[in-house]
Amino acid sequence: MKTFTSIVTIRCESLEQAEVVLAERLAHDEDYGFDYSVTENGATEATA
């Protein structure tokens, strides 16, 4: 399998909330009819 990287932006009140949202989304398993996996490398707060 090839690896593709995508940046996901989550807007909420805290890093802890963002980590919860990301964990819940990554735990969701959808059958698209092909093999895939999703991994996470840690959330960080964006600075402008």
VOPALO-387620 format. One record per atom (N, C-alpha, C, O): x, y, z; atom name; residue number from 0. Coordinates in nm, 4 decimals. Layout:
BEGIN
<<X, Y, Z>, 'CA', NUM> ...
This chain:
BEGIN
<<0.0827, -0.1178, 0.0000>, 'N', 0> <<0.0000, 0.0000, 0.0000>, 'CA', 0> <<0.0877, 0.1248, 0.0000>, 'C', 0> <<0.1934, 0.1258, 0.0631>, 'O', 0> <<0.0461, 0.2280, -0.0685>, 'N', 1> <<0.1155, 0.3567, -0.0676>, 'CA', 1> <<0.0719, 0.4374, 0.0544>, 'C', 1> <<-0.0346, 0.4130, 0.1110>, 'O', 1> <<0.1543, 0.5328, 0.0939>, 'N', 2> <<0.1230, 0.6202, 0.2064>, 'CA', 2> <<0.0974, 0.7613, 0.1558>, 'C', 2> <<0.1749, 0.8142, 0.0761>, 'O', 2> <<-0.0115, 0.8222, 0.2019>, 'N', 3> <<-0.0464, 0.9600, 0.1685>, 'CA', 3> <<-0.0630, 1.0369, 0.2985>, 'C', 3> <<-0.1185, 0.9844, 0.3950>, 'O', 3> <<-0.0157, 1.1601, 0.3018>, 'N', 4> <<-0.0243, 1.2429, 0.4215>, 'CA', 4> <<-0.1214, 1.3572, 0.3970>, 'C', 4> <<-0.1174, 1.4228, 0.2929>, 'O', 4> <<-0.2090, 1.3804, 0.4945>, 'N', 5> <<-0.3048, 1.4893, 0.4856>, 'CA', 5> <<-0.3056, 1.5649, 0.6175>, 'C', 5> <<-0.3001, 1.5037, 0.7241>, 'O', 5> <<-0.3123, 1.6966, 0.6114>, 'N', 6> <<-0.3211, 1.7783, 0.7319>, 'CA', 6> <<-0.4684, 1.8039, 0.7617>, 'C', 6> <<-0.5444, 1.8443, 0.6737>, 'O', 6> <<-0.5075, 1.7803, 0.8857>, 'N', 7> <<-0.6449, 1.8017, 0.9294>, 'CA', 7> <<-0.6452, 1.9142, 1.0317>, 'C', 7> <<-0.5652, 1.9133, 1.1252>, 'O', 7> <<-0.7340, 2.0104, 1.0149>, 'N', 8> <<-0.7460, 2.1208, 1.1095>, 'CA', 8> <<-0.8744, 2.1046, 1.1893>, 'C', 8> <<-0.9823, 2.0889, 1.1321>, 'O', 8> <<-0.8627, 2.1084, 1.3210>, 'N', 9> <<-0.9774, 2.0983, 1.4109>, 'CA', 9> <<-0.9846, 2.2286, 1.4892>, 'C', 9> <<-0.8880, 2.2663, 1.5555>, 'O', 9> <<-1.0972, 2.2973, 1.4822>, 'N', 10> <<-1.1148, 2.4214, 1.5576>, 'CA', 10> <<-1.2031, 2.3928, 1.6780>, 'C', 10> <<-1.3168, 2.3480, 1.6626>, 'O', 10> <<-1.1516, 2.4185, 1.7976>, 'N', 11> <<-1.2263, 2.4015, 1.9217>, 'CA', 11> <<-1.1574, 2.4833, 2.0301>, 'C', 11> <<-1.0653, 2.5596, 2.0008>, 'O', 11> <<-1.2005, 2.4685, 2.1537>, 'N', 12> <<-1.1521, 2.5534, 2.2623>, 'CA', 12> <<-1.0160, 2.5140, 2.3190>, 'C', 12> <<-0.9459, 2.5989, 2.3741>, 'O', 12> <<-0.9768, 2.3864, 2.3065>, 'N', 13> <<-0.8506, 2.3451, 2.3685>, 'CA', 13> <<-0.7867, 2.2295, 2.2918>, 'C', 13> <<-0.8523, 2.1607, 2.2135>, 'O', 13> <<-0.6577, 2.2099, 2.3162>, 'N', 14> <<-0.5854, 2.0977, 2.2570>, 'CA', 14> <<-0.6460, 1.9657, 2.3032>, 'C', 14> <<-0.6555, 1.8710, 2.2251>, 'O', 14> <<-0.6865, 1.9590, 2.4283>, 'N', 15> <<-0.7471, 1.8366, 2.4813>, 'CA', 15> <<-0.8743, 1.8016, 2.4045>, 'C', 15> <<-0.8971, 1.6850, 2.3724>, 'O', 15> <<-0.9574, 1.9017, 2.3749>, 'N', 16> <<-1.0789, 1.8772, 2.2974>, 'CA', 16> <<-1.0436, 1.8309, 2.1560>, 'C', 16> <<-1.1083, 1.7410, 2.1023>, 'O', 16> <<-0.9431, 1.8909, 2.0968>, 'N', 17> <<-0.9005, 1.8514, 1.9623>, 'CA', 17> <<-0.8525, 1.7068, 1.9609>, 'C', 17> <<-0.8813, 1.6326, 1.8670>, 'O', 17> <<-0.7804, 1.6668, 2.0636>, 'N', 18> <<-0.7330, 1.5284, 2.0724>, 'CA', 18> <<-0.8495, 1.4313, 2.0838>, 'C', 18> <<-0.8451, 1.3230, 2.0255>, 'O', 18> <<-0.9541, 1.4683, 2.1582>, 'N', 19> <<-1.0728, 1.3830, 2.1709>, 'CA', 19> <<-1.1414, 1.3688, 2.0355>, 'C', 19> <<-1.1764, 1.2581, 1.9948>, 'O', 19> <<-1.1607, 1.4801, 1.9661>, 'N', 20> <<-1.2254, 1.4775, 1.8347>, 'CA', 20> <<-1.1469, 1.3889, 1.7387>, 'C', 20> <<-1.2046, 1.3045, 1.6702>, 'O', 20> <<-1.0162, 1.4079, 1.7338>, 'N', 21> <<-0.9325, 1.3302, 1.6433>, 'CA', 21> <<-0.9366, 1.1816, 1.6772>, 'C', 21> <<-0.9474, 1.0978, 1.5877>, 'O', 21> <<-0.9281, 1.1487, 1.8045>, 'N', 22> <<-0.9325, 1.0083, 1.8464>, 'CA', 22> <<-1.0653, 0.9438, 1.8081>, 'C', 22> <<-1.0676, 0.8301, 1.7610>, 'O', 22> <<-1.1757, 1.0152, 1.8278>, 'N', 23> <<-1.3074, 0.9615, 1.7918>, 'CA', 23> <<-1.3187, 0.9391, 1.6416>, 'C', 23> <<-1.3716, 0.8371, 1.5976>, 'O', 23> <<-1.2694, 1.0335, 1.5634>, 'N', 24> <<-1.2759, 1.0203, 1.4175>, 'CA', 24> <<-1.1876, 0.9064, 1.3682>, 'C', 24> <<-1.2266, 0.8324, 1.2778>, 'O', 24> <<-1.0701, 0.8917, 1.4262>, 'N', 25> <<-0.9793, 0.7848, 1.3839>, 'CA', 25> <<-1.0317, 0.6474, 1.4238>, 'C', 25> <<-1.0011, 0.5478, 1.3582>, 'O', 25> <<-1.1104, 0.6414, 1.5307>, 'N', 26> <<-1.1646, 0.5134, 1.5766>, 'CA', 26> <<-1.2811, 0.4670, 1.4892>, 'C', 26> <<-1.3182, 0.3497, 1.4938>, 'O', 26> <<-1.3390, 0.5564, 1.4102>, 'N', 27> <<-1.4512, 0.5213, 1.3230>, 'CA', 27> <<-1.4000, 0.4375, 1.2064>, 'C', 27> <<-1.3080, 0.4784, 1.1356>, 'O', 27> <<-1.4595, 0.3206, 1.1868>, 'N', 28> <<-1.4169, 0.2295, 1.0805>, 'CA', 28> <<-1.5262, 0.2222, 0.9744>, 'C', 28> <<-1.6353, 0.1718, 1.0009>, 'O', 28> <<-1.4979, 0.2713, 0.8566>, 'N', 29> <<-1.5934, 0.2718, 0.7462>, 'CA', 29> <<-1.5469, 0.1732, 0.6391>, 'C', 29> <<-1.4284, 0.1693, 0.6061>, 'O', 29> <<-1.6396, 0.0932, 0.5844>, 'N', 30> <<-1.6062, -0.0020, 0.4786>, 'CA', 30> <<-1.6254, 0.0655, 0.3430>, 'C', 30> <<-1.7382, 0.0878, 0.2991>, 'O', 30> <<-1.5148, 0.0974, 0.2776>, 'N', 31> <<-1.5191, 0.1611, 0.1462>, 'CA', 31> <<-1.5004, 0.0612, 0.0325>, 'C', 31> <<-1.5032, 0.0993, -0.0845>, 'O', 31> <<-1.4813, -0.0658, 0.0657>, 'N', 32> <<-1.4618, -0.1669, -0.0368>, 'CA', 32> <<-1.3168, -0.1860, -0.0765>, 'C', 32> <<-1.2879, -0.2550, -0.1743>, 'O', 32> <<-1.2243, -0.1253, -0.0015>, 'N', 33> <<-1.0811, -0.1433, -0.0266>, 'CA', 33> <<-1.0075, -0.1311, 0.1061>, 'C', 33> <<-1.0580, -0.0725, 0.2019>, 'O', 33> <<-0.8861, -0.1880, 0.1100>, 'N', 34> <<-0.8056, -0.1833, 0.2318>, 'CA', 34> <<-0.7492, -0.0435, 0.2538>, 'C', 34> <<-0.7058, 0.0221, 0.1591>, 'O', 34> <<-0.7500, 0.0015, 0.3785>, 'N', 35> <<-0.6879, 0.1283, 0.4153>, 'CA', 35> <<-0.6600, 0.1289, 0.5651>, 'C', 35> <<-0.7176, 0.0497, 0.6397>, 'O', 35> <<-0.5738, 0.2161, 0.6079>, 'N', 36> <<-0.5508, 0.2379, 0.7505>, 'CA', 36> <<-0.5257, 0.3865, 0.7712>, 'C', 36> <<-0.4782, 0.4555, 0.6810>, 'O', 36> <<-0.5577, 0.4352, 0.8902>, 'N', 37> <<-0.5377, 0.5754, 0.9250>, 'CA', 37> <<-0.4612, 0.5787, 1.0559>, 'C', 37> <<-0.4989, 0.5116, 1.1519>, 'O', 37> <<-0.3539, 0.6564, 1.0602>, 'N', 38> <<-0.2762, 0.6715, 1.1827>, 'CA', 38> <<-0.2668, 0.8193, 1.2175>, 'C', 38> <<-0.2963, 0.9058, 1.1350>, 'O', 38> <<-0.2258, 0.8471, 1.3398>, 'N', 39> <<-0.2202, 0.9842, 1.3900>, 'CA', 39> <<-0.0839, 1.0093, 1.4504>, 'C', 39> <<-0.0284, 0.9218, 1.5168>, 'O', 39> <<-0.0289, 1.1277, 1.4283>, 'N', 40> <<0.1047, 1.1605, 1.4770>, 'CA', 40> <<0.1051, 1.2628, 1.5891>, 'C', 40> <<0.2106, 1.3169, 1.6222>, 'O', 40> <<-0.0095, 1.2904, 1.6480>, 'N', 41> <<-0.0157, 1.3840, 1.7598>, 'CA', 41> <<-0.0686, 1.5197, 1.7192>, 'C', 41> <<-0.0392, 1.5692, 1.6104>, 'O', 41> <<-0.1457, 1.5787, 1.8062>, 'N', 42> <<-0.2031, 1.7104, 1.7807>, 'CA', 42> <<-0.1124, 1.8178, 1.8389>, 'C', 42> <<-0.0513, 1.7991, 1.9441>, 'O', 42> <<-0.1047, 1.9289, 1.7700>, 'N', 43> <<-0.0306, 2.0447, 1.8198>, 'CA', 43> <<-0.1144, 2.1694, 1.7963>, 'C', 43> <<-0.1960, 2.1736, 1.7043>, 'O', 43> <<-0.0944, 2.2700, 1.8788>, 'N', 44> <<-0.1687, 2.3951, 1.8636>, 'CA', 44> <<-0.1057, 2.4794, 1.7537>, 'C', 44> <<0.0155, 2.5006, 1.7521>, 'O', 44> <<-0.1881, 2.5266, 1.6632>, 'N', 45> <<-0.1392, 2.6109, 1.5537>, 'CA', 45> <<-0.1169, 2.7527, 1.6045>, 'C', 45> <<-0.1915, 2.8021, 1.6891>, 'O', 45> <<-0.0145, 2.8167, 1.5526>, 'N', 46> <<0.0104, 2.9564, 1.5863>, 'CA', 46> <<0.0050, 3.0395, 1.4595>, 'C', 46> <<0.0476, 2.9947, 1.3530>, 'O', 46> <<-0.0470, 3.1591, 1.4711>, 'N', 47> <<-0.0614, 3.2448, 1.3522>, 'CA', 47> <<0.0566, 3.3364, 1.3345>, 'C', 47> <<0.0603, 3.4148, 1.2397>, 'O', 47> 
